[in-house]
């Protein structure tokens, strides 16, 4: 922006102040408020109108995944802190732009005096002792203006640094949103997983009870051994204990999810059963392409890139601080004195004085004890640190993309194997159960098949949960996580 445009904005500021239009919230002549997200949820949530997208009623019953994530985005302390940090930095951009405007200050003063003059009897001026005391009044006012004409790049470098730090703050806000998104979705998946585990535990308990009843009936009829009944009873008791443990795990998972949503851990949450269908994976591309997308879109990398840019602008600003500054200064002043005696023996009179000045001031730093040189070296070292951190983050995120890509492929195969395992285990259990009831099978065969079914179900539930987690982390690692990923 040219100096003329900044001066024009400065006139608008002064006019609004003089007219009393600068409200309690402050004015925004540089339109910096539009450079930060309008709500704590950023672009993750879109309101249909100007209403706040972070206003919620009681949790839905059953609670769907999008609502859980939306609540977490709005109520997470880290996202709120990151949003506040972005708003702080957007104000710093306004501070940097304001340096292009003139500084204007007004001074008003009023004073009343009482002058009493008495001379000794021997003084030739003692004849004036009978004159009345003077009571002059003094009113003065001045208006001062200073405008930096040139500082050889200092203001420009400071503005570049502020803009880069704002980009970093906005990117950090996006990164915080993605972390909150993943954590909330993971808590939701964990809760659904524990629900499925509880259901599987209840089915295993029911099957164990049937096996125990069958063994007890055979023993009562005299065609079964007591050891068979006792072994079946032990298996039934173990299945009951696992069901009780699963109920406790579900309560813990529900509390974790409620806390992630900004609710009390005691909030009663009811989740629907996990759908059999799986969300699409159309965003998945070859690993090399995903890594390149992550380098372009991942908010953590964008924040690091902006910090490198800000550090380089800091070098330029530090150097510019040691250069001359040319400032235009102007002052309008007026002083009025009433009842002021101009000299001894004369009657008081009124005096009016006007003072107008216009000038140019040049400040030339000559010697700073080599401090400027060392401050510049410090800024250069900090820029090198930021650049090294950027390289480290690029390597780290590339590795995370690679790992999550491989995890998703692995979990795809695990789900297929788990489906086959569950089907085979159930068929084996039905055969073993029929053989035991027919008297041609033993209790160990039945209990082994029963245990295999329970283990296969647990493995299938775990593989589905791991697949959802791997898919979500892959989307997050390439920096494109959004509500599309859970709908």
Long-range contacts (C-beta under 8 A, 24 or more apart in sequence): 1-97, 1-100, 3-100, 6-97, 6-100, 6-101, 7-100, 7-101, 7-102, 7-147, 9-101, 10-101, 10-102, 13-101, 14-104, 28-94, 30-93, 30-94, 30-97, 30-98, 32-90, 32-91, 32-93, 32-94, 32-97, 33-90, 35-90, 35-93, 35-166, 35-170, 36-83, 36-86, 36-87, 36-89, 36-90, 36-166, 36-169, 36-170, 37-83, 37-86, 37-170, 37-173, 39-74, 39-83, 40-73, 40-74, 40-79, 40-80, 40-83, 41-70, 41-73, 41-74, 41-79, 41-177, 42-73, 42-83, 42-173, 42-174, 42-177, 44-70, 44-73, 44-177, 44-181, 44-482, 44-483, 45-70, 45-73, 45-74, 45-483, 59-261, 59-263, 59-267, 59-269, 61-270, 62-270, 62-271, 62-272, 63-269, 63-270, 63-271, 63-272, 64-272, 65-185, 65-188, 65-486, 66-483, 66-486, 66-487, 68-184, 68-185, 68-187, 68-188, 68-257, 68-260, 68-261, 69-181, 69-184, 69-185, 69-188, 69-483, 69-486, 70-483, 71-184, 71-261, 71-262, 71-263, 72-180, 72-181, 72-183, 72-184, 72-260, 72-261, 72-262, 73-177, 73-180, 73-181, 73-184, 74-262, 75-261, 75-262, 76-176, 76-180, 76-183, 76-184, 76-260, 76-262, 78-176, 78-179, 78-180, 79-173, 79-176, 79-177, 79-180, 81-176, 82-169, 82-172, 82-173, 82-175, 82-176, 82-177, 83-173, 85-169, 85-172, 85-173, 86-166, 86-169, 86-170, 86-172, 86-173, 88-169, 89-162, 89-165, 89-166, 89-168, 89-169, 90-166, 90-169, 92-162, 92-165, 92-166, 93-159, 93-162, 93-163, 93-166, 95-162, 96-155, 96-158, 96-159, 96-161, 96-162, 96-163, 97-159, 99-148, 99-155, 99-158, 99-159, 100-148, 100-155, 101-147, 102-145, 102-146, 102-147, 103-145, 103-146, 103-147, 104-143, 104-144, 104-145, 105-143, 105-144, 105-145, 106-141, 106-142, 106-143, 106-144, 107-140, 107-141, 107-142, 107-143, 107-144, 108-140, 108-141, 109-138, 109-139, 109-140, 109-141, 110-137, 110-138, 110-139, 110-140, 111-137, 111-138, 112-136, 112-137, 112-138, 113-137, 113-138, 115-341, 117-344, 125-344, 125-345, 128-344, 128-345, 131-345, 134-339, 134-340, 134-341, 134-348, 135-339, 136-337, 136-338, 136-339, 136-340, 136-341, 136-348, 137-337, 137-338, 137-339, 138-335, 138-336, 138-337, 138-338, 139-335, 139-336, 139-337, 140-333, 140-334, 140-335, 140-336, 141-333, 141-334, 142-331, 142-332, 142-333, 142-334, 142-355, 143-331, 143-332, 143-333, 144-329, 144-330, 144-331, 145-329, 145-330, 145-331, 146-327, 146-328, 146-329, 146-330, 147-327, 147-328, 148-325, 148-326, 148-327, 148-328, 149-326, 149-327, 149-328, 149-360, 150-325, 150-326, 151-320, 151-323, 151-324, 151-325, 151-326, 152-320, 152-323, 152-324, 152-325, 153-316, 153-320, 153-323, 154-317, 154-320, 154-321, 154-323, 154-325, 157-313, 157-314, 157-316, 157-317, 157-320, 158-313, 158-317, 160-309, 160-310, 160-313, 160-316, 161-310, 161-313, 161-314, 161-317, 164-306, 164-307, 164-309, 164-310, 164-313, 165-306, 165-307, 165-310, 167-302, 167-303, 167-306, 167-309, 168-302, 168-303, 168-304, 168-306, 168-307, 168-310, 169-303, 171-299, 171-300, 171-302, 171-303, 171-306, 172-299, 172-300, 172-303, 174-299, 174-302, 175-299, 175-300, 175-303, 178-299, 178-476, 178-479, 178-481, 180-260, 181-476, 181-481, 182-472, 182-473, 182-476, 182-481, 183-260, 184-257, 184-260, 184-261, 185-472, 185-486, 186-469, 186-472, 187-253, 187-256, 187-257, 187-260, 188-257, 188-271, 189-465, 189-468, 189-469, 189-472, 190-253, 190-256, 190-257, 190-465, 191-250, 191-253, 191-254, 191-256, 191-257, 191-269, 191-271, 192-271, 192-273, 192-274, 192-465, 193-253, 193-274, 193-461, 193-462, 193-464, 193-465, 194-246, 194-249, 194-250, 194-252, 194-253, 195-250, 195-271, 195-273, 195-274, 196-273, 196-274, 196-461, 197-246, 197-249, 197-250, 197-458, 197-461, 198-243, 198-246, 198-247, 198-249, 198-250, 200-454, 200-457, 200-458, 200-461, 201-239, 201-242, 201-243, 201-245, 201-246, 201-454, 202-243, 203-457, 204-239, 204-242, 204-243, 204-450, 204-453, 204-454, 204-457, 205-236, 205-239, 205-240, 205-242, 205-243, 207-239, 207-429, 207-450, 207-453, 207-454, 208-232, 208-235, 208-236, 208-238, 208-239, 208-240, 208-450, 209-236, 209-239, 210-433, 211-235, 211-236, 211-433, 211-436, 211-443, 211-446, 211-447, 211-450, 212-236, 214-433, 214-436, 214-437, 215-436, 215-443, 218-439, 223-439, 227-443, 228-442, 228-443, 231-443, 231-444, 231-447, 232-443, 232-446, 232-447, 235-447, 235-450, 235-451, 239-454, 274-464, 278-467, 279-471, 279-485, 279-486, 279-487, 281-408, 281-471, 283-475, 283-478, 283-480, 284-405, 284-408, 284-474, 287-401, 287-402, 287-405, 290-401, 290-405, 290-474, 290-478, 291-398, 291-401, 291-402, 293-478, 293-479, 293-480, 294-397, 294-398, 294-401, 294-477, 294-478, 294-479, 295-394, 295-397, 295-398, 296-479, 297-478, 297-479, 297-480, 298-397, 298-477, 298-478, 298-479, 299-479, 300-393, 300-397, 300-479, 301-390, 301-393, 301-394, 301-397, 301-479, 302-479, 304-386, 304-389, 304-390, 304-393, 305-390, 307-386, 307-389, 307-390, 308-383, 308-386, 308-387, 308-390, 310-386, 311-379, 311-382, 311-383, 311-385, 311-386, 311-387, 312-383, 314-379, 314-382, 314-383, 315-376, 315-379, 315-380, 315-383, 318-372, 318-375, 318-376, 318-378, 318-379, 319-372, 319-376, 321-372, 321-375, 322-365, 322-368, 322-372, 323-365, 324-362, 324-363, 324-364, 324-365, 325-362, 325-363, 326-360, 326-361, 326-362, 327-360, 327-361, 327-362, 327-363, 328-359, 328-360, 328-361, 329-357, 329-358, 329-359, 329-360, 329-361, 330-357, 330-358, 330-359, 331-355, 331-356, 331-357, 332-356, 397-477, 400-473, 400-477, 401-474, 401-477, 401-478, 404-470, 404-473, 404-474, 404-477, 405-474, 407-466, 407-470, 407-473, 407-474, 408-467, 408-470, 408-471, 408-474, 410-470, 411-463, 411-466, 411-467, 411-470, 412-467, 414-463, 414-466, 414-467, 415-460, 415-463, 415-464, 415-467, 417-463, 418-456, 418-459, 418-460, 418-463, 418-464, 419-460, 421-456, 421-459, 421-460, 422-453, 422-456, 422-457, 422-459, 422-460, 424-456, 425-449, 425-452, 425-453, 425-455, 425-456, 425-457, 426-453, 426-456, 428-452, 428-453, 429-453
